[in-house]
Amino acid sequence: ESTLVGDLYCDIPLGLYIIRGKNVVLIGELDVDKEELPPHMTHVSSVAEITRAQKAERESTDLKGSMRKRMEFLDMD
């Protein structure tokens, strides 16, 4: 699983998944000349580090949402 958090990315091995069924299709186009990620992205090799970054991003989003709820009574228009 490729995980992106801000400017960090990490590939997390998920193991083996078995998909059972008659109508399972995976289609994708691959451009071999194009780079997969922008150059400003930083590869993180530690799963723990990307998990901490995900938690920090989630907490930041939650904080912004709670602040926005507290300020709803203000009419900014």
C-alpha positions as a printed Julia matrix, in Angstrom:
77×3 Matrix{Float64}:
   0.0     0.0     0.0
   1.42    3.38   -0.95
   0.66    5.92    1.76
   0.97    9.68    1.19
   0.97   12.18    4.05
   1.84   15.75    3.12
   5.26   15.56    1.43
   6.05   12.11    2.85
   5.34    8.74    1.28
   5.9     5.15    2.3
   5.17    1.74    0.83
   3.61   -0.51    3.46
   3.65   -4.24    2.7
   0.19   -5.66    3.34
   0.96   -9.29    2.63
  -1.03  -11.56    0.39
  -4.62  -10.81   -0.58
  -6.69  -13.48   -2.24
  -9.57  -12.21   -4.32
 -12.15  -14.77   -5.3
 -14.64  -14.2    -8.05
 -15.32  -14.48  -11.75
 -15.5   -10.78  -12.59
 -12.36   -9.29  -11.07
 -10.45   -6.99  -13.42
  -7.56   -4.62  -12.84
  -6.75   -2.2   -15.62
  -4.18    0.56  -15.54
  -2.04    2.57  -17.88
   1.63    2.97  -17.08
   3.71    5.79  -18.53
   7.3     4.59  -18.17
   8.72    7.98  -19.22
   6.94    9.88  -16.45
   8.19    9.95  -12.88
   5.77    8.44  -10.39
   6.06   11.13   -7.72
   7.01   14.82   -7.74
  10.62   15.53   -6.75
   9.64   17.32   -3.52
   8.24   14.1    -2.03
  10.37   12.42    0.66
  10.5     8.64    1.01
  10.07    7.37    4.56
  11.29    3.84    5.17
   9.76    3.45    8.62
   6.1     2.44    8.89
   6.04    3.92   12.42
   7.13    7.33   11.1
   4.42    7.48    8.42
   1.86    6.33   11.01
   2.91    9.2    13.31
   2.59   11.63   10.39
  -0.91   10.3     9.63
  -1.92   10.73   13.28
  -0.56   14.29   13.4
  -2.38   15.17   10.16
  -5.64   13.69   11.5
  -5.3    15.62   14.78
  -4.6    18.84   12.87
  -7.69   18.32   10.71
  -9.81   17.59   13.8
  -8.51   20.74   15.52
  -9.31   22.89   12.48
 -12.81   21.43   12.36
 -13.46   22.07   16.05
 -12.14   25.64   15.76
 -14.38   26.24   12.77
 -17.4    24.98   14.74
 -16.62   27.33   17.61
 -16.42   30.3    15.23
 -19.66   29.59   13.36
 -21.5    32.25   15.31
 -19.32   34.91   13.67
 -20.69   36.13   10.38
 -17.62   36.61    8.18
 -19.58   37.66    5.07
